[in-house]
């Protein structure tokens, strides 16, 4: 298959008139219009291909099953099993920083989470259980890697090259709609240092953790203090003979959620419910509490909704100058000082001078306490290079270690991991050369019939990804159904709509601490620059935004003679005549 990077001719936009055909002598040949001999509401068959069987992919299977007919759906997953990031991340201490009972599908509640913040193993097990109980494996091909995708304008479909990783063989496939669920925190990266592979000891990235590694008796360096570094440091500190913790930029480490909620004391209903739970200092639920979650559905639902409400109410904390932001920052400063034992050097190194929320907020009680232990040394500053015996810092100091653990995160540039060739070139190059822009985080200009979960400016830092995927999946499904039933051949957001949306984002973000000066993956690892990873509003704001499809923001290519937009009206009959033809009498006040 040949990759065409120049892009075919642009399609007719929804507001353009059809271009008349010309005869050999230059005269106009009017294409005759014919009525579609199908009733209104008739669907056309479509092939849908998903990439990635994490939470987004699994939820998409269910959403399509419930809402569409006349379609094929297959998911290609590069890993050996489902689960996405919760299949890949297995480092010591790996867990979610969102409460367990809210880090689940709303349609598949789990009553026996063992901890308030579930471990990676438990979340991975939950996703595998969902896949099996909902009989989803028939729609998933594991160990299959999509190598590239190219849009075919004439046929209005994506031509794909897929590799079977078990055999090494590649094959062609196609999709009328391509759904990208590869995720933002999936493509891990090494630190940007000189002589990366000069080190002669054990070099580890937390996203590719070796099961046979044992830190006992070793001198270990951990690079990075994002959420992964905060989780892995205390686990390695317990075993290592010596642990060096290296980072450039401090981060706000918040109290455990339950502690923070009690300190803030705002949600009385939540505090009352928490008071009825049996939970120990490590946030493990007692057997009695788990049994109550199973046997008392009303209490379980009250608990889940109360926690969800508190998570949804967190947005004012990142609004610059808000009273809640000031109170939360003051509270977090006191907490960090207390957990660091009042050590002036540690407090100076660890407590940021930028606003709370500039970087992702992560609870880490054990992390702060681990930094006070005798076998731990903190080094704040840049790394010059790796050397055979360890790490040379910018200060010139050489730290000799047995193992280097890189908790250095992921590539958050939104650049796809394989070529995606649309109407105007390769999305990889476009996102490398330009600021990544999207339409409501789930569609891209000049990429017809292509949708992405958690693309640029998604609410990735706003709460549970599971619930986000449910709303995004419903939105995508509504668009596909519209195309199926209205004879739409190709659809993508207009460049004008995306530019207007980005203008709103750029103007809004200075209101938040996300946009403040400070290195963050929200800004693709930069001190300053546009916030490309977060939604310009609250979690509820995002849900509300996706409730309605704004057709005026999209460009269409229509099926049928003369590409008449009303070809779908068909032969004068409706598919609704096959059922109850008086449904409108049952609830006269309902919006039809």
Protein Blocks (a to p, Z undefined) as FASTA:
>chain_A
ZZdfkopaddddfkbccdddddfkopacdddddddfbdehiacddddddehjafklmmmm
mmmmmmpghiadddddfbfbehijmmmpmcehiacfbdfklmccfklccfkbfbfbdcfk
lmmmmmmmmmmmnopmlmpcghiacfbdcddfklopaddddddfknopacddddfbdcdf
ebjalbccddddehkllpfbdcddfklccfkbcfehpacddedjdfklmmmmmmmmmmmm
bdcdddfbdcdddddfklmmmmnommmmlmmmmmmpccdfkopacfklmmmmmmmmmlmm
mmmmmmmmmmmmmmmmmgghiaklmmmmmmmmmmmmmmnnopaklmmmmmccbdehjacc
dddfklmmmmmpmkbccdedddfbdcfklccdfkopacddfbdcddebjafehpafbdcd
dfnocfklmmmmpccddeehiacehiahiacehiahiaklnocfklmmmmmmmmmmmmmm
mmmmnopabdcddfklmmmmmmmmmmmmmmpmklpgcddfklnopabdcdfkbccbdfkl
mmmmmmpccfklpccddedehiiaklmnmnopafklmmcfklmmmmmmbcZZ
